[in-house]
Each structure stands twice: as structure tokens, then as C-alpha cells.
Amino acid sequence: MDEAARTRRPDVTTLELVGGPEPLAVTLHEHDEAWAATFAEHRRRIQEALAGSGEDVLVEHIGSTSVPGLAAKPIVDLVVGVDDVTAEEDHVERLLAAGYVLRVREPGHRLVRTPERDVHVHVYRRDDPAVGEYLLLRDHLRADAADRALYERTKRALMERRWDDSNDYADAKGAVIAEIKERARAAATRS
């Protein structure tokens, strides 16, 4: 496609939350081996949807469902790394055509999900620091039982509260996640 004719969304400067805030309507479940199969199914679906884009996209399983032994909300998260997140015709439009629905559009990030809301696909520029942060946390929680237990205790304590917006629940975990990632960076430096 002619570069000048490509649709871009560089105008995205704020958070657009399609459908507005949503209450947190799920609870934690013990780790389910089926989450890995769900990831594999959606990785294939995403790769097929984006095959015609001409990009070699990164597709990784992230979040608590990607960590064996960690209780999680039964929502499988994936991160997709693309060349240009503003070129929505190369990824968002193709993912929507594959059956996903748009939930979030914000600078540097798009989120599509299944209509059932059980799979979330986070789209970033491949070299966006957020991609590395997701993988850092995932890999550390897979390897460090103490931090995995800390994170699960934190999530369980937060789930006892009522959340009018699921994003508020996610934000409430921020301090513990930052603490765990600090240890993960220190551990990576020692390795």
C-alpha cells in the first residue's frame, strides 16, 4: 500500500475506553492448564489475521494466566508487537475482522478482546518498553515462588473489595507490581 494512502491514528492523545468503565465481574480462579491452550489458539488466530500485513508480529502470553501455579482472573492476556501501532489498518482492523472487538485506544496502545471478554489482546509497537515490562514480570513470576505468592496474596486481598471499574483494580496492584519488577531487574542484572 502506498505510504501516503495509509490510514494512521496519530491523533490519539487520550484514553478512549469503548463502552465506558466496567465493574470487575470476575473472581480469581486456581491456575488452569487450559489457559495455555487458549493462548495457543488465539496466537494462531492473531497470526492468521495479521499474516497479510507484511509484518513479522510478536505474540506472547502475558498476565497471570501465563504463570503456572498463579491464581488468576480467567482472562487470557496476549501482547502483540507490531511495527507501527498507529497503522490500525495493519492490525486493529484485521483483528476486528477476525472477531475481536475494540475496547481501548490510547497513545501507543490498542486493546481488542473477544466478545465474551475472556481474551484480551494488547497491541503495542514491538519495541515499546511496555512489551518488555510485561515479559519481565511474567518471566520473573514464573521463576520466583516468593514473588509469585506475594502477587497472589495481593490480588486475593484486592478481590475482597468492590470495584466499580476493573481498571481501578488493575491500578491498585501497581505498587506491588513495581516492587516485584524492581527485584526482577536486580535478579536479571545478577544473572
Contacts in CASP RR format, 6 or more apart in sequence:
PFRMAT RR
TARGET T0000
AUTHOR 0000-0000-0000
METHOD contacts of the structure
MODEL  1
MDEAARTRRPDVTTLELVGGPEPLAVTLHEHDEAWAATFAEHRRRIQEAL
AGSGEDVLVEHIGSTSVPGLAAKPIVDLVVGVDDVTAEEDHVERLLAAGY
VLRVREPGHRLVRTPERDVHVHVYRRDDPAVGEYLLLRDHLRADAADRAL
YERTKRALMERRWDDSNDYADAKGAVIAEIKERARAAATRS
1 89 0 8 1.000
6 87 0 8 1.000
6 89 0 8 1.000
7 87 0 8 1.000
7 88 0 8 1.000
7 89 0 8 1.000
8 84 0 8 1.000
8 86 0 8 1.000
8 87 0 8 1.000
8 88 0 8 1.000
9 86 0 8 1.000
9 88 0 8 1.000
9 105 0 8 1.000
10 86 0 8 1.000
12 86 0 8 1.000
12 105 0 8 1.000
12 106 0 8 1.000
12 107 0 8 1.000
12 108 0 8 1.000
13 107 0 8 1.000
14 106 0 8 1.000
14 107 0 8 1.000
15 104 0 8 1.000
15 105 0 8 1.000
15 106 0 8 1.000
16 104 0 8 1.000
16 105 0 8 1.000
16 106 0 8 1.000
17 103 0 8 1.000
17 104 0 8 1.000
17 167 0 8 1.000
18 101 0 8 1.000
18 102 0 8 1.000
18 103 0 8 1.000
18 104 0 8 1.000
18 105 0 8 1.000
19 103 0 8 1.000
21 164 0 8 1.000
21 165 0 8 1.000
21 166 0 8 1.000
21 167 0 8 1.000
22 165 0 8 1.000
22 166 0 8 1.000
23 163 0 8 1.000
23 164 0 8 1.000
23 165 0 8 1.000
23 166 0 8 1.000
24 159 0 8 1.000
24 163 0 8 1.000
24 165 0 8 1.000
24 166 0 8 1.000
24 168 0 8 1.000
24 169 0 8 1.000
25 166 0 8 1.000
26 73 0 8 1.000
26 74 0 8 1.000
26 75 0 8 1.000
27 73 0 8 1.000
27 159 0 8 1.000
28 71 0 8 1.000
28 72 0 8 1.000
28 73 0 8 1.000
28 152 0 8 1.000
28 155 0 8 1.000
28 156 0 8 1.000
28 159 0 8 1.000
29 71 0 8 1.000
29 72 0 8 1.000
29 73 0 8 1.000
29 74 0 8 1.000
30 69 0 8 1.000
30 71 0 8 1.000
31 65 0 8 1.000
31 67 0 8 1.000
31 68 0 8 1.000
31 69 0 8 1.000
31 70 0 8 1.000
31 71 0 8 1.000
31 72 0 8 1.000
32 65 0 8 1.000
32 74 0 8 1.000
35 65 0 8 1.000
35 66 0 8 1.000
35 72 0 8 1.000
35 74 0 8 1.000
35 76 0 8 1.000
36 61 0 8 1.000
38 65 0 8 1.000
38 76 0 8 1.000
38 118 0 8 1.000
38 119 0 8 1.000
39 61 0 8 1.000
39 65 0 8 1.000
39 66 0 8 1.000
39 76 0 8 1.000
39 78 0 8 1.000
42 76 0 8 1.000
42 78 0 8 1.000
42 119 0 8 1.000
42 121 0 8 1.000
43 59 0 8 1.000
43 61 0 8 1.000
43 78 0 8 1.000
45 98 0 8 1.000
46 57 0 8 1.000
46 59 0 8 1.000
46 78 0 8 1.000
46 80 0 8 1.000
46 95 0 8 1.000
46 98 0 8 1.000
46 121 0 8 1.000
47 57 0 8 1.000
47 59 0 8 1.000
48 98 0 8 1.000
49 94 0 8 1.000
49 95 0 8 1.000
49 97 0 8 1.000
49 98 0 8 1.000
50 57 0 8 1.000
50 80 0 8 1.000
50 82 0 8 1.000
50 90 0 8 1.000
50 91 0 8 1.000
50 94 0 8 1.000
50 95 0 8 1.000
52 94 0 8 1.000
53 82 0 8 1.000
53 90 0 8 1.000
53 91 0 8 1.000
53 94 0 8 1.000
54 90 0 8 1.000
55 82 0 8 1.000
55 83 0 8 1.000
55 90 0 8 1.000
57 80 0 8 1.000
57 81 0 8 1.000
57 82 0 8 1.000
57 91 0 8 1.000
57 126 0 8 1.000
58 79 0 8 1.000
58 80 0 8 1.000
58 81 0 8 1.000
58 126 0 8 1.000
58 131 0 8 1.000
59 78 0 8 1.000
59 79 0 8 1.000
59 80 0 8 1.000
59 81 0 8 1.000
60 66 0 8 1.000
60 78 0 8 1.000
60 79 0 8 1.000
60 131 0 8 1.000
60 134 0 8 1.000
60 135 0 8 1.000
60 138 0 8 1.000
61 76 0 8 1.000
61 77 0 8 1.000
61 78 0 8 1.000
61 138 0 8 1.000
62 77 0 8 1.000
62 78 0 8 1.000
62 79 0 8 1.000
62 122 0 8 1.000
62 134 0 8 1.000
62 135 0 8 1.000
62 137 0 8 1.000
62 138 0 8 1.000
63 72 0 8 1.000
63 77 0 8 1.000
63 134 0 8 1.000
63 137 0 8 1.000
63 138 0 8 1.000
64 70 0 8 1.000
64 71 0 8 1.000
64 72 0 8 1.000
64 73 0 8 1.000
64 141 0 8 1.000
64 151 0 8 1.000
64 155 0 8 1.000
65 72 0 8 1.000
65 74 0 8 1.000
65 75 0 8 1.000
65 76 0 8 1.000
65 77 0 8 1.000
66 77 0 8 1.000
66 138 0 8 1.000
66 142 0 8 1.000
67 138 0 8 1.000
67 141 0 8 1.000
67 142 0 8 1.000
67 148 0 8 1.000
68 142 0 8 1.000
69 148 0 8 1.000
70 141 0 8 1.000
70 148 0 8 1.000
70 151 0 8 1.000
70 152 0 8 1.000
71 152 0 8 1.000
71 155 0 8 1.000
71 156 0 8 1.000
72 155 0 8 1.000
74 118 0 8 1.000
75 117 0 8 1.000
75 118 0 8 1.000
75 119 0 8 1.000
75 120 0 8 1.000
76 118 0 8 1.000
76 119 0 8 1.000
76 120 0 8 1.000
77 119 0 8 1.000
77 120 0 8 1.000
77 121 0 8 1.000
77 122 0 8 1.000
78 119 0 8 1.000
78 120 0 8 1.000
78 121 0 8 1.000
78 122 0 8 1.000
79 122 0 8 1.000
79 123 0 8 1.000
79 124 0 8 1.000
79 130 0 8 1.000
79 131 0 8 1.000
79 134 0 8 1.000
79 135 0 8 1.000
80 91 0 8 1.000
80 121 0 8 1.000
80 122 0 8 1.000
80 123 0 8 1.000
80 124 0 8 1.000
81 123 0 8 1.000
81 124 0 8 1.000
81 125 0 8 1.000
81 126 0 8 1.000
81 128 0 8 1.000
81 131 0 8 1.000
82 90 0 8 1.000
82 91 0 8 1.000
82 123 0 8 1.000
82 124 0 8 1.000
82 125 0 8 1.000
82 126 0 8 1.000
83 90 0 8 1.000
83 125 0 8 1.000
83 126 0 8 1.000
84 90 0 8 1.000
84 125 0 8 1.000
85 91 0 8 1.000
85 108 0 8 1.000
85 109 0 8 1.000
85 110 0 8 1.000
85 123 0 8 1.000
85 124 0 8 1.000
85 125 0 8 1.000
85 128 0 8 1.000
86 108 0 8 1.000
88 110 0 8 1.000
91 110 0 8 1.000
91 123 0 8 1.000
92 102 0 8 1.000
92 110 0 8 1.000
92 112 0 8 1.000
92 123 0 8 1.000
95 112 0 8 1.000
95 121 0 8 1.000
95 123 0 8 1.000
96 102 0 8 1.000
96 112 0 8 1.000
99 114 0 8 1.000
99 115 0 8 1.000
100 112 0 8 1.000
100 113 0 8 1.000
100 114 0 8 1.000
100 121 0 8 1.000
101 112 0 8 1.000
101 113 0 8 1.000
101 114 0 8 1.000
101 115 0 8 1.000
102 110 0 8 1.000
102 111 0 8 1.000
102 112 0 8 1.000
103 111 0 8 1.000
103 112 0 8 1.000
103 113 0 8 1.000
103 120 0 8 1.000
104 110 0 8 1.000
104 111 0 8 1.000
105 111 0 8 1.000
108 124 0 8 1.000
108 125 0 8 1.000
108 128 0 8 1.000
109 122 0 8 1.000
109 123 0 8 1.000
109 124 0 8 1.000
109 128 0 8 1.000
109 130 0 8 1.000
110 122 0 8 1.000
110 123 0 8 1.000
111 120 0 8 1.000
111 121 0 8 1.000
111 122 0 8 1.000
111 123 0 8 1.000
112 120 0 8 1.000
112 121 0 8 1.000
112 123 0 8 1.000
113 119 0 8 1.000
113 120 0 8 1.000
113 121 0 8 1.000
122 130 0 8 1.000
122 134 0 8 1.000
124 130 0 8 1.000
124 131 0 8 1.000
133 181 0 8 1.000
136 181 0 8 1.000
136 184 0 8 1.000
136 185 0 8 1.000
136 188 0 8 1.000
137 177 0 8 1.000
137 180 0 8 1.000
137 181 0 8 1.000
137 184 0 8 1.000
139 184 0 8 1.000
140 147 0 8 1.000
140 180 0 8 1.000
140 181 0 8 1.000
140 183 0 8 1.000
140 184 0 8 1.000
140 187 0 8 1.000
141 147 0 8 1.000
141 148 0 8 1.000
141 151 0 8 1.000
141 180 0 8 1.000
142 148 0 8 1.000
144 183 0 8 1.000
144 184 0 8 1.000
144 187 0 8 1.000
147 180 0 8 1.000
147 183 0 8 1.000
147 184 0 8 1.000
150 176 0 8 1.000
150 180 0 8 1.000
151 173 0 8 1.000
151 176 0 8 1.000
151 177 0 8 1.000
151 180 0 8 1.000
154 173 0 8 1.000
154 176 0 8 1.000
155 173 0 8 1.000
158 169 0 8 1.000
158 172 0 8 1.000
158 173 0 8 1.000
159 169 0 8 1.000
163 169 0 8 1.000
END
